[in-house]
Each structure stands twice: as C-alpha cells, then as structure tokens.
C-alpha cells in the first residue's frame, strides 16, 4: 500500500520492494480513477489476454469493471456500486 493505493499483480515478484516495470508505472500515475486506468492500460502492465479488469474504490463505494473484449483494460469501465447502502 502506498499513497492510499493497493495494487496487485499475479507474479511472484515483490513489486513494493523492487523497481520492476509494474512498480515504476504505478508510481508515475496519480492516485485517482484515471491514474489507475492509465496503469492498467499501460503496455508494460496490461495483459493481452485479460477477460476483465477491475478497479475497487472502497472509499467511494464504487467498483469499475471493463470486460467484453481483449484486452479488457482498453474497454470502457462501467461504474457500479460496491456495497449496498440503505
């Protein structure tokens, strides 16, 4: 976790303690929805075979989901409620 953000990558590398392409791209982007989308769409990060791309915004109670085409991160993100509120 850094600057209010948590990123996950499905590799065995500890990106927080290393200077991988992934960690460099994360640090270059602002802590905002557009910044996270830019990270997920960056050529050094984006998986060409991903079926969906998800951004969880716990503080804003929102989930952003891109899906439907490959690579999904290039698709528009749909905004959905994360948790039901009363």
ZADO-1210 file (C-alpha; in nm, 4 decimals, padded with zeros to 6 digits):
<atoms>
<atom x="00.0000" y="00.0000" z="00.0000" code="UNK" pos="1"/>
<atom x="00.1371" y="00.3371" z="-00.0955" code="UNK" pos="2"/>
<atom x="-00.0282" y="00.6796" z="-00.1093" code="UNK" pos="3"/>
<atom x="-00.3714" y="00.5333" z="-00.0383" code="UNK" pos="4"/>
<atom x="-00.3496" y="00.2746" z="-00.3144" code="UNK" pos="5"/>
<atom x="-00.3145" y="-00.1011" z="-00.3171" code="UNK" pos="6"/>
<atom x="-00.2116" y="-00.2739" z="-00.6390" code="UNK" pos="7"/>
<atom x="-00.1952" y="-00.6450" z="-00.7045" code="UNK" pos="8"/>
<atom x="-00.0008" y="-00.8281" z="-00.9683" code="UNK" pos="9"/>
<atom x="-00.0147" y="-01.2043" z="-01.0206" code="UNK" pos="10"/>
<atom x="00.3596" y="-01.2556" z="-01.0266" code="UNK" pos="11"/>
<atom x="00.5903" y="-01.3853" z="-00.7569" code="UNK" pos="12"/>
<atom x="00.7883" y="-01.0593" z="-00.7503" code="UNK" pos="13"/>
<atom x="00.7573" y="-00.8234" z="-00.4533" code="UNK" pos="14"/>
<atom x="00.6853" y="-00.5061" z="-00.6510" code="UNK" pos="15"/>
<atom x="00.6822" y="-00.2858" z="-00.3427" code="UNK" pos="16"/>
<atom x="01.0477" y="-00.3558" z="-00.2679" code="UNK" pos="17"/>
<atom x="01.1787" y="-00.3799" z="-00.6211" code="UNK" pos="18"/>
<atom x="01.1959" y="-00.1476" z="-00.9155" code="UNK" pos="19"/>
<atom x="01.0026" y="-00.3527" z="-01.1690" code="UNK" pos="20"/>
<atom x="00.8241" y="-00.2048" z="-01.4703" code="UNK" pos="21"/>
<atom x="00.4973" y="-00.2549" z="-01.2817" code="UNK" pos="22"/>
<atom x="00.6082" y="-00.0602" z="-00.9738" code="UNK" pos="23"/>
<atom x="00.7540" y="00.2176" z="-01.1907" code="UNK" pos="24"/>
<atom x="00.4277" y="00.2588" z="-01.3834" code="UNK" pos="25"/>
<atom x="00.2247" y="00.2675" z="-01.0595" code="UNK" pos="26"/>
<atom x="00.4472" y="00.5406" z="-00.9140" code="UNK" pos="27"/>
<atom x="00.4168" y="00.7525" z="-01.2296" code="UNK" pos="28"/>
<atom x="00.0386" y="00.7820" z="-01.2102" code="UNK" pos="29"/>
<atom x="-00.1772" y="00.9869" z="-00.9723" code="UNK" pos="30"/>
<atom x="-00.3930" y="00.8232" z="-00.7058" code="UNK" pos="31"/>
<atom x="-00.7153" y="00.8729" z="-00.8995" code="UNK" pos="32"/>
<atom x="-00.9522" y="00.6709" z="-01.1141" code="UNK" pos="33"/>
<atom x="-00.7875" y="00.7966" z="-01.4338" code="UNK" pos="34"/>
<atom x="-00.4451" y="00.7216" z="-01.2868" code="UNK" pos="35"/>
<atom x="-00.5392" y="00.3621" z="-01.2073" code="UNK" pos="36"/>
<atom x="-00.6937" y="00.3172" z="-01.5522" code="UNK" pos="37"/>
<atom x="-00.3698" y="00.4502" z="-01.7045" code="UNK" pos="38"/>
<atom x="-00.1706" y="00.1927" z="-01.5059" code="UNK" pos="39"/>
<atom x="-00.3955" y="-00.0940" z="-01.6180" code="UNK" pos="40"/>
<atom x="-00.3776" y="00.0193" z="-01.9820" code="UNK" pos="41"/>
<atom x="-00.0007" y="00.0734" z="-01.9860" code="UNK" pos="42"/>
<atom x="00.1737" y="-00.1647" z="-02.2318" code="UNK" pos="43"/>
<atom x="00.4202" y="-00.2810" z="-01.9629" code="UNK" pos="44"/>
<atom x="00.1339" y="-00.3775" z="-01.7298" code="UNK" pos="45"/>
<atom x="-00.1691" y="-00.4726" z="-01.9388" code="UNK" pos="46"/>
<atom x="-00.2256" y="-00.8395" z="-02.0032" code="UNK" pos="47"/>
<atom x="-00.3357" y="-00.9009" z="-02.3588" code="UNK" pos="48"/>
<atom x="-00.5450" y="-01.1980" z="-02.2555" code="UNK" pos="49"/>
<atom x="-00.7375" y="-01.0484" z="-01.9632" code="UNK" pos="50"/>
<atom x="-01.1131" y="-01.1093" z="-01.9761" code="UNK" pos="51"/>
<atom x="-01.1943" y="-00.8382" z="-01.7237" code="UNK" pos="52"/>
<atom x="-01.0230" y="-00.5509" z="-01.5490" code="UNK" pos="53"/>
<atom x="-01.1477" y="-00.4342" z="-01.2084" code="UNK" pos="54"/>
<atom x="-01.0848" y="-00.1230" z="-01.0025" code="UNK" pos="55"/>
<atom x="-01.2121" y="-00.1357" z="-00.6420" code="UNK" pos="56"/>
<atom x="-01.2769" y="00.2048" z="-00.4850" code="UNK" pos="57"/>
<atom x="-01.3590" y="00.1237" z="-00.1222" code="UNK" pos="58"/>
<atom x="-01.3625" y="00.4841" z="-00.0024" code="UNK" pos="59"/>
<atom x="-01.6048" y="00.5839" z="-00.2793" code="UNK" pos="60"/>
<atom x="-01.8087" y="00.2603" z="-00.2534" code="UNK" pos="61"/>
<atom x="-01.7634" y="00.2054" z="-00.6276" code="UNK" pos="62"/>
<atom x="-01.6451" y="-00.0761" z="-00.8495" code="UNK" pos="63"/>
<atom x="-01.5271" y="-00.0080" z="-01.2046" code="UNK" pos="64"/>
<atom x="-01.5399" y="-00.3022" z="-01.4452" code="UNK" pos="65"/>
<atom x="-01.4100" y="-00.3308" z="-01.8002" code="UNK" pos="66"/>
<atom x="-01.4924" y="-00.6502" z="-01.9880" code="UNK" pos="67"/>
<atom x="-01.6075" y="-00.7946" z="-02.3150" code="UNK" pos="68"/>
<atom x="-01.3091" y="-00.7603" z="-02.5478" code="UNK" pos="69"/>
<atom x="-00.9414" y="-00.8453" z="-02.5273" code="UNK" pos="70"/>
<atom x="-00.7577" y="-00.6801" z="-02.3701" code="UNK" pos="71"/>
<atom x="-01.0332" y="-00.5758" z="-02.1317" code="UNK" pos="72"/>
<atom x="-00.8378" y="-00.2860" z="-01.9790" code="UNK" pos="73"/>
<atom x="-00.8743" y="-00.0975" z="-02.3072" code="UNK" pos="74"/>
<atom x="-01.2547" y="-00.1203" z="-02.2861" code="UNK" pos="75"/>
<atom x="-01.4666" y="00.1458" z="-02.1173" code="UNK" pos="76"/>
<atom x="-01.5038" y="00.0967" z="-01.7427" code="UNK" pos="77"/>
<atom x="-01.8603" y="00.0665" z="-01.6141" code="UNK" pos="78"/>
<atom x="-01.9252" y="00.2198" z="-01.2718" code="UNK" pos="79"/>
<atom x="-02.1211" y="00.0062" z="-01.0246" code="UNK" pos="80"/>
<atom x="-02.1983" y="00.0278" z="-00.6520" code="UNK" pos="81"/>
<atom x="-01.9565" y="-00.1802" z="-00.4483" code="UNK" pos="82"/>
<atom x="-02.1728" y="-00.2358" z="-00.1387" code="UNK" pos="83"/>
<atom x="-02.5459" y="-00.1854" z="-00.0990" code="UNK" pos="84"/>
<atom x="-02.6356" y="00.1167" z="00.1097" code="UNK" pos="85"/>
<atom x="-02.9621" y="00.1774" z="00.2859" code="UNK" pos="86"/>
</atoms>
